[in-house]
Amino acid sequence: MKNHHLEIERKFLLRQRPSGLAKFPHKKIDQGYLTIGQDRSHVRVRRKGLVCTLTFKRGSARGREEREIRLTPAQFAILWPATKGARLTKTRYDVPWKKSVVEIDIYHGSNEGLIVAEVEFPDEISCRNFQPPDWLGVEVSGASRYSNPRLARD
């Protein structure tokens, strides 16, 4: 598993849910933030299904540094209480679209009703050339209102 890379992604609101969403692979995600910097850097812990990780992110919305390590469930349990007041829960659906995968996040709890989609790209060219499906709506890449660290605190 590659633990350091440049994350290139775009984020969208949904115009409508794609048909048959429930049939696509999906997992519940519990995510909490240990630190959130003024410069949009952050350190988070995440449990996605049975996989637990600690992730550091830094940089701008479309291209940012990401470093991630796997945690044991016991390590996650030790760190989780430190995220109190900066947590979110969502269900992520992986929907294939042409050569990409659209990750649709349906938020729960205090963010109930919010649905966003993210697409990660291997390089800037494929990011620029991406043609979103009809069911994606307004692009919100870089809009702090839709950043997970903000959603975890608000």
C-alpha positions as CSV (number, residue, x, y, z in Angstrom):
1,M,0.0,0.0,0.0
2,K,1.4,3.3,-1.1
3,N,1.5,5.6,2.0
4,H,2.6,8.9,0.4
5,H,1.3,10.6,-2.7
6,L,-0.1,13.7,-4.2
7,E,-3.9,13.5,-4.1
8,I,-5.6,15.1,-7.1
9,E,-9.3,15.3,-6.8
10,R,-12.5,17.2,-7.7
11,K,-15.6,17.5,-5.5
12,F,-19.2,17.9,-6.6
13,L,-22.7,18.2,-5.2
14,L,-25.2,15.7,-6.6
15,R,-28.0,16.7,-8.9
16,Q,-29.6,13.4,-8.2
17,R,-28.5,10.0,-6.9
18,P,-27.4,7.6,-9.7
19,S,-29.9,4.8,-10.2
20,G,-29.3,1.6,-8.2
21,L,-26.9,3.3,-5.8
22,A,-27.4,0.6,-3.2
23,K,-26.0,-2.1,-5.5
24,F,-22.6,-0.4,-5.6
25,P,-19.8,-1.3,-3.1
26,H,-20.2,0.9,0.0
27,K,-18.9,1.1,3.6
28,K,-19.7,3.2,6.7
29,I,-16.9,5.6,7.6
30,D,-16.2,7.0,11.1
31,Q,-13.7,9.9,10.8
32,G,-12.3,12.2,13.4
33,Y,-9.7,15.0,13.4
34,L,-6.8,15.1,15.9
35,T,-5.6,18.5,14.5
36,I,-6.9,21.0,11.9
37,G,-4.4,23.7,10.8
38,Q,-5.3,27.2,9.7
39,D,-3.6,26.3,6.4
40,R,-6.1,23.4,5.8
41,S,-3.6,20.8,6.8
42,H,-5.0,18.1,9.1
43,V,-4.4,14.8,10.8
44,R,-7.3,12.4,11.0
45,V,-8.1,8.9,12.1
46,R,-10.6,6.9,10.1
47,R,-12.4,3.6,10.4
48,K,-13.8,2.4,7.0
49,G,-15.3,-0.9,7.5
50,L,-12.6,-3.0,9.2
51,V,-9.7,-0.8,8.0
52,C,-8.3,1.9,10.3
53,T,-5.9,4.6,9.2
54,L,-4.1,7.7,10.4
55,T,-3.8,10.3,7.6
56,F,-1.9,13.6,7.3
57,K,-3.0,16.0,4.5
58,R,-1.6,19.3,3.4
59,G,-2.0,21.6,0.4
60,S,-4.6,23.0,-1.9
61,A,-8.0,21.5,-2.8
62,R,-7.1,20.0,-6.2
63,G,-3.6,18.7,-5.4
64,R,-2.4,18.0,-2.0
65,E,0.1,15.9,-0.2
66,E,-1.3,12.9,1.6
67,R,0.5,10.5,4.0
68,E,-1.3,7.6,5.4
69,I,-0.5,4.6,7.7
70,R,-2.6,1.7,8.7
71,L,-3.6,1.4,12.4
72,T,-4.8,-1.6,14.3
73,P,-8.3,-1.4,15.8
74,A,-6.6,-1.0,19.2
75,Q,-4.5,1.9,18.0
76,F,-7.6,3.5,16.5
77,A,-9.5,3.1,19.8
78,I,-6.7,4.8,21.7
79,L,-6.7,7.9,19.4
80,W,-10.5,8.1,18.8
81,P,-11.4,9.9,22.1
82,A,-8.9,12.7,21.2
83,T,-11.2,13.6,18.2
84,K,-14.2,14.5,20.4
85,G,-15.9,17.6,18.9
86,A,-14.3,17.0,15.4
87,R,-16.0,13.9,14.0
88,L,-18.3,12.9,11.2
89,T,-20.0,9.7,9.9
90,K,-20.8,8.9,6.3
91,T,-21.5,6.1,4.0
92,R,-19.3,6.0,0.9
93,Y,-20.4,4.4,-2.3
94,D,-17.9,3.6,-5.1
95,V,-19.6,4.2,-8.4
96,P,-17.6,3.4,-11.6
97,W,-17.8,6.1,-14.3
98,K,-15.8,5.6,-17.5
99,K,-12.2,5.3,-16.4
100,S,-12.8,6.8,-12.9
101,V,-14.6,5.9,-9.7
102,V,-17.0,8.5,-8.3
103,E,-17.0,8.3,-4.5
104,I,-20.4,9.3,-3.2
105,D,-20.5,10.3,0.4
106,I,-23.9,10.4,2.2
107,Y,-23.4,12.1,5.5
108,H,-25.2,11.1,8.8
109,G,-25.6,12.8,12.2
110,S,-25.3,16.6,12.3
111,N,-24.6,16.6,8.5
112,E,-27.7,14.4,7.6
113,G,-29.0,15.2,4.2
114,L,-25.7,16.3,2.7
115,I,-24.4,14.3,-0.3
116,V,-21.2,15.0,-2.1
117,A,-19.1,13.2,-4.7
118,E,-15.4,13.1,-5.1
119,V,-13.3,11.8,-8.0
120,E,-9.5,11.2,-7.6
121,F,-7.2,11.3,-10.6
122,P,-3.8,9.9,-11.4
123,D,-2.6,13.2,-12.9
124,E,-3.6,16.9,-13.7
125,I,-4.4,16.1,-17.3
126,S,-7.1,13.5,-16.5
127,C,-8.4,15.8,-13.8
128,R,-8.8,18.7,-16.3
129,N,-10.3,16.4,-19.0
130,F,-12.9,14.7,-16.7
131,Q,-16.4,14.9,-18.0
132,P,-18.8,14.4,-15.1
133,P,-22.0,12.3,-15.5
134,D,-25.3,14.1,-15.7
135,W,-26.2,13.2,-12.1
136,L,-23.3,15.3,-10.7
137,G,-24.2,18.9,-10.1
138,V,-22.2,22.0,-9.1
139,E,-18.5,21.6,-8.6
140,V,-17.4,22.6,-5.1
141,S,-13.7,21.7,-5.2
142,G,-11.9,23.9,-2.7
143,A,-15.1,25.3,-1.1
144,S,-14.4,25.2,2.6
145,R,-18.1,24.7,3.4
146,Y,-17.8,21.1,2.0
147,S,-14.4,20.2,3.5
148,N,-14.6,17.2,5.8
149,P,-12.6,19.0,8.6
150,R,-15.2,21.8,8.7
151,L,-18.1,19.3,8.5
152,A,-16.6,17.5,11.4
153,R,-16.6,20.6,13.6
154,D,-19.9,22.4,12.5
